[in-house]
């Protein structure tokens, strides 16, 4: 939901030692940005939220003149507010997008030299073990429509590595057949259409068929996964609801901690596929639907880091007193 811009009526934007631009009404800023920025709808919603958050910060601190120094103060505020560098960068990205847009209106871009925070390329989340993954599967009930729906969602995460946004966007008609294999067309992260597909193996199809049969009376163009609450029956299941459902599964099976989250299921799927193919990078890349193979390599490298740890080689060497190094 887009936040209103509080009581702040206008701000003046200028570079240091320059005050040449007129005041801009904050409502105009948001409306003009909303109607003219060229990004995907989901990204636009996120950006509008963080821009409103920024304007609220200006209002709370009685700031009416915005320059580079103010933006550095805002960056410091975000660093104190959020522990994740990734989150800070997301908030900065939205504001950076706003000032790039204002630049087209002749307003100086006071964010042009404000850098984001460094982010590690390694994953902060851990995958579940194969045993944990299968234990959750075995403990899931499949009696009610709700339970059948959640079981199908879990299988798509465990065996196909689907993202929450991909589950959210899927429609019934996206299930199809190609070369005698059941497939599901996806609209992935940052994608604008459903040109990518995944293969649905027997366990996944069995779960989907069980759910759809119990659901009944659906149209092909309807969402694949719907909410079942009495106040919003039949509406598309939100990413928040999907995340909440998966989190409950992890909690109920004593798997949830700060490093194991719903995204760990996708991590687990890619890691397990890598093990199943003896670290076949191309197979893993296709499965994960990564645009860049370097993203796939991170999963494999992280797994190999623990399995073939150099620390183990050193431990073995130090503990074997008969081993001697060759003189160099």
C-alpha positions as CSV (number, residue, x, y, z in Angstrom):
1,X,0.0,0.0,0.0
2,X,1.3,3.5,-0.9
3,X,1.8,5.7,2.1
4,X,0.6,9.3,2.0
5,X,3.3,11.9,2.2
6,X,2.3,13.1,5.7
7,X,2.1,16.9,6.4
8,X,5.2,18.0,4.5
9,X,3.9,20.2,1.7
10,X,7.1,21.0,-0.3
11,X,10.8,20.6,-0.4
12,X,13.6,22.5,-2.1
13,X,16.2,20.4,-3.9
14,X,19.6,21.7,-4.8
15,X,23.3,20.8,-4.9
16,X,25.7,22.2,-2.3
17,X,26.1,26.0,-2.7
18,X,23.4,26.1,-5.3
19,X,19.8,27.1,-4.7
20,X,18.4,27.6,-8.1
21,X,15.4,25.3,-8.3
22,X,11.9,26.0,-7.3
23,X,10.1,24.2,-4.4
24,X,8.4,21.0,-5.4
25,X,5.1,19.9,-3.9
26,X,5.6,16.4,-2.4
27,X,2.2,15.1,-3.7
28,X,3.3,16.3,-7.2
29,X,6.6,14.4,-6.8
30,X,4.8,11.2,-6.0
31,X,2.1,11.5,-8.6
32,X,4.5,12.6,-11.4
33,X,6.9,9.8,-10.5
34,X,4.1,7.2,-10.4
35,X,2.8,8.0,-13.8
36,X,6.1,8.5,-15.6
37,X,8.7,6.1,-14.2
38,X,9.4,3.2,-16.5
39,X,9.7,0.1,-14.2
40,X,7.7,-3.0,-13.6
41,X,4.6,-2.6,-11.4
42,X,6.0,-4.6,-8.5
43,X,9.1,-2.5,-8.5
44,X,7.1,0.7,-8.8
45,X,5.1,-0.2,-5.7
46,X,8.3,-0.9,-3.7
47,X,9.9,2.4,-4.9
48,X,6.8,4.4,-4.1
49,X,6.7,3.0,-0.6
50,X,10.4,3.8,0.1
51,X,10.0,7.2,-1.4
52,X,7.1,8.0,0.9
53,X,9.2,6.6,3.8
54,X,11.9,9.1,2.8
55,X,9.5,12.0,2.7
56,X,8.1,11.0,6.1
57,X,11.7,11.1,7.4
58,X,12.1,14.6,6.0
59,X,8.9,15.6,7.7
60,X,9.8,14.0,11.1
61,X,13.1,15.9,11.0
62,X,11.6,19.2,9.8
63,X,13.9,19.1,6.7
64,X,12.7,21.4,3.9
65,X,15.9,21.8,1.9
66,X,17.4,18.6,0.4
67,X,21.1,18.5,-0.6
68,X,23.9,15.9,-0.7
69,X,24.6,16.4,3.0
70,X,21.0,15.6,3.9
71,X,21.1,12.4,1.8
72,X,24.3,11.3,3.6
73,X,22.4,11.8,6.9
74,X,19.5,9.8,5.5
75,X,21.9,7.0,4.6
76,X,23.3,7.0,8.1
77,X,19.8,6.8,9.5
78,X,19.0,3.8,7.4
79,X,22.2,2.1,8.5
80,X,21.1,2.5,12.1
81,X,17.5,1.6,11.4
82,X,18.2,-1.7,9.4
83,X,20.8,-4.3,10.2
84,X,20.8,-5.7,6.6
85,X,22.9,-3.9,4.0
86,X,20.5,-5.3,1.4
87,X,17.6,-3.6,3.0
88,X,19.4,-0.3,3.2
89,X,20.3,-0.5,-0.5
90,X,16.7,-1.2,-1.4
91,X,15.6,2.0,0.4
92,X,18.4,4.0,-1.3
93,X,17.5,2.5,-4.7
94,X,14.0,3.8,-4.5
95,X,15.1,7.3,-3.6
96,X,17.9,7.2,-6.2
97,X,15.2,6.3,-8.8
98,X,13.2,9.3,-7.7
99,X,16.1,11.7,-8.1
100,X,17.0,10.3,-11.5
101,X,13.4,11.0,-12.6
102,X,13.5,14.5,-11.1
103,X,16.7,15.0,-13.1
104,X,14.7,14.8,-16.3
105,X,12.7,17.7,-15.0
106,X,15.8,19.8,-14.6
107,X,16.3,19.2,-10.9
108,X,19.8,18.5,-9.7
109,X,20.4,14.8,-8.8
110,X,21.6,15.0,-5.2
111,X,21.9,11.2,-5.1
112,X,24.3,11.0,-8.0
113,X,27.4,10.4,-5.8
114,X,25.7,8.6,-2.9
115,X,27.0,5.0,-2.9
116,X,25.2,2.0,-1.7
117,X,26.5,-0.4,1.0
118,X,28.7,-3.3,0.1
119,X,26.8,-6.6,0.0
120,X,28.3,-10.1,0.2
121,X,27.6,-12.3,-2.7
122,X,27.3,-15.3,-0.5
123,X,23.9,-16.4,0.8
124,X,22.9,-15.5,4.3
125,X,20.4,-18.4,4.4
126,X,21.2,-22.1,4.8
127,X,19.5,-24.9,2.8
128,X,17.5,-27.6,4.7
129,X,19.1,-31.0,4.7
130,X,17.5,-33.7,2.6
131,X,16.2,-35.4,5.8
132,X,14.6,-32.1,7.0
133,X,12.9,-31.5,3.6
134,X,11.4,-35.0,3.5
135,X,10.3,-34.9,7.1
136,X,8.3,-31.8,6.5
137,X,6.8,-33.4,3.4
138,X,5.8,-36.5,5.4
139,X,4.3,-34.5,8.2
140,X,2.0,-32.4,6.0
141,X,-1.7,-33.3,6.2
142,X,-3.7,-33.6,3.0
143,X,-7.3,-33.9,4.2
144,X,-8.8,-30.4,3.7
145,X,-8.6,-28.1,0.6
146,X,-6.3,-25.8,2.5
147,X,-4.0,-28.7,3.4
148,X,-4.0,-29.9,-0.2
149,X,-3.2,-26.5,-1.5
150,X,-0.3,-26.0,0.9
151,X,1.1,-29.5,0.1
152,X,1.1,-28.6,-3.6
153,X,2.9,-25.3,-2.8
154,X,5.5,-27.1,-0.8
155,X,6.2,-29.6,-3.5
156,X,6.8,-26.9,-6.1
157,X,9.3,-25.3,-3.7
158,X,11.0,-28.5,-2.8
159,X,11.2,-30.1,-6.2
160,X,11.1,-27.2,-8.6
161,X,12.7,-24.4,-6.5
162,X,9.9,-21.9,-7.2
163,X,10.1,-18.4,-5.8
164,X,7.2,-16.9,-3.9
165,X,6.6,-14.4,-6.7
166,X,6.4,-17.3,-9.2
167,X,3.9,-19.1,-7.1
168,X,1.9,-15.9,-6.7
169,X,1.7,-15.2,-10.5
170,X,0.9,-18.7,-11.6
171,X,-2.5,-19.4,-13.2
172,X,-4.3,-22.7,-13.8
173,X,-3.8,-22.4,-17.5
174,X,-0.1,-22.2,-17.1
175,X,0.0,-26.0,-16.6
176,X,0.5,-27.6,-20.0
177,X,2.0,-30.6,-21.7
178,X,5.2,-30.5,-23.8
179,X,6.9,-33.6,-25.3
180,X,4.6,-35.8,-23.1
181,X,5.8,-34.0,-20.0
182,X,3.7,-31.8,-17.7
183,X,5.1,-28.3,-17.5
184,X,4.3,-25.1,-15.8
185,X,4.9,-21.7,-17.5
186,X,6.4,-19.1,-15.1
187,X,6.7,-15.4,-14.9
188,X,9.9,-15.1,-12.9
189,X,11.6,-12.3,-11.0
190,X,12.1,-9.2,-13.3
191,X,10.3,-11.0,-16.2
192,X,7.4,-9.5,-18.0
193,X,5.9,-12.6,-19.6
194,X,5.6,-16.4,-19.1
195,X,8.0,-17.7,-21.6
196,X,10.0,-19.8,-19.1
197,X,8.7,-23.2,-18.1
198,X,9.6,-25.9,-15.6
199,X,8.9,-29.7,-15.8
200,X,6.5,-31.0,-13.2
201,X,7.5,-34.5,-12.1
202,X,5.1,-37.2,-10.8
203,X,5.1,-36.1,-7.1
204,X,4.4,-32.5,-7.9
205,X,1.6,-33.3,-10.4
206,X,0.0,-35.7,-8.0
207,X,-0.1,-32.9,-5.4
208,X,-1.5,-30.4,-7.9
209,X,-4.1,-32.7,-9.3
210,X,-5.3,-33.6,-5.8
211,X,-5.6,-29.9,-4.9
212,X,-7.3,-28.8,-8.1
213,X,-9.8,-31.8,-8.0
214,X,-10.8,-30.8,-4.4
215,X,-11.0,-27.2,-5.4
216,X,-13.3,-27.8,-8.5
217,X,-15.2,-25.3,-10.5
218,X,-12.2,-23.2,-11.6
219,X,-11.6,-21.4,-14.8
220,X,-8.3,-21.7,-16.8
221,X,-7.5,-18.0,-16.4
222,X,-7.9,-18.1,-12.6
223,X,-5.0,-18.0,-10.1
224,X,-3.4,-21.4,-9.5
225,X,-3.2,-20.8,-5.8
226,X,-6.1,-18.9,-4.1
227,X,-6.9,-17.6,-0.7
228,X,-9.5,-19.6,1.2
229,X,-10.3,-17.1,4.0
230,X,-14.1,-16.4,4.2
231,X,-13.5,-12.6,3.7
232,X,-11.5,-13.1,0.5
233,X,-12.4,-16.4,-1.1
234,X,-10.9,-17.2,-4.5
235,X,-8.5,-14.2,-4.6
236,X,-4.9,-14.7,-5.7
237,X,-2.8,-15.9,-2.9
238,X,-0.3,-13.1,-1.9
239,X,3.4,-13.5,-1.6
240,X,3.0,-12.6,2.1
241,X,0.5,-15.4,2.6
242,X,2.7,-17.9,0.8
243,X,5.7,-16.9,3.0
244,X,3.5,-17.2,6.1
245,X,2.4,-20.7,5.0
246,X,5.9,-21.9,4.4
247,X,7.2,-20.3,7.6
248,X,4.6,-22.2,9.6
249,X,5.7,-25.5,8.0
250,X,9.3,-24.8,9.1
251,X,8.2,-23.8,12.6
252,X,6.0,-26.8,13.0
253,X,8.9,-29.1,12.1
254,X,11.5,-27.3,14.3
255,X,13.5,-26.2,11.3
256,X,13.0,-22.4,11.5
257,X,15.8,-20.2,12.7
258,X,17.5,-17.0,11.6
259,X,19.3,-18.8,8.7
260,X,16.5,-21.0,7.6
261,X,13.6,-19.2,6.1
262,X,11.0,-20.0,3.3
263,X,13.7,-19.0,0.7
264,X,15.8,-21.9,2.1
265,X,13.5,-24.3,0.3
266,X,14.6,-22.8,-3.1
267,X,18.2,-23.0,-1.8
268,X,17.6,-26.6,-0.8
269,X,16.2,-27.5,-4.2
270,X,19.2,-26.1,-6.1
271,X,21.7,-27.6,-3.7
272,X,20.0,-31.1,-3.9
273,X,20.0,-30.9,-7.7
274,X,23.7,-30.1,-7.7
275,X,24.3,-33.2,-5.5
276,X,22.1,-35.3,-7.8
277,X,24.0,-34.3,-10.9
278,X,27.5,-34.4,-9.3
279,X,27.7,-30.6,-9.5
280,X,26.7,-30.2,-13.2
281,X,26.6,-26.4,-13.4
282,X,24.6,-26.2,-16.6
283,X,21.9,-28.4,-15.2
284,X,21.7,-26.4,-12.0
285,X,21.6,-23.1,-14.0
286,X,18.7,-24.4,-16.1
287,X,16.9,-25.6,-13.0
288,X,17.4,-22.4,-11.0
289,X,16.5,-20.2,-14.0
290,X,19.5,-18.0,-13.5
291,X,20.4,-15.5,-16.2
292,X,24.1,-15.5,-15.1
293,X,25.9,-18.8,-14.4
294,X,27.9,-17.0,-11.7
295,X,24.7,-17.0,-9.5
296,X,24.6,-20.8,-9.8
297,X,28.2,-21.1,-9.0
298,X,27.6,-19.5,-5.6
299,X,25.3,-22.4,-4.5
300,X,27.8,-25.0,-5.6
301,X,30.8,-23.2,-4.1
302,X,29.1,-22.8,-0.8
303,X,28.2,-26.5,-0.6
304,X,31.7,-27.5,-1.6
305,X,33.2,-25.2,1.0
306,X,31.8,-27.4,3.7
307,X,32.2,-30.8,2.0
308,X,35.8,-30.4,0.8
309,X,36.9,-27.9,3.5
310,X,40.6,-27.0,3.4
311,X,40.5,-27.0,7.2
312,X,39.9,-30.8,7.1
313,X,43.0,-31.3,4.9
314,X,45.1,-29.2,7.4
315,X,43.6,-31.1,10.3
316,X,44.6,-34.4,8.7
317,X,48.1,-33.2,7.9
318,X,48.7,-31.9,11.4
319,X,47.4,-35.0,13.1
320,X,49.4,-37.4,11.0
321,X,52.9,-37.1,12.5
322,X,54.4,-39.4,9.8
323,X,53.6,-37.0,7.0
324,X,56.5,-34.8,5.9
325,X,56.6,-32.0,3.5
326,X,58.8,-32.1,0.5
327,X,61.6,-29.6,0.7
328,X,61.2,-26.7,-1.7
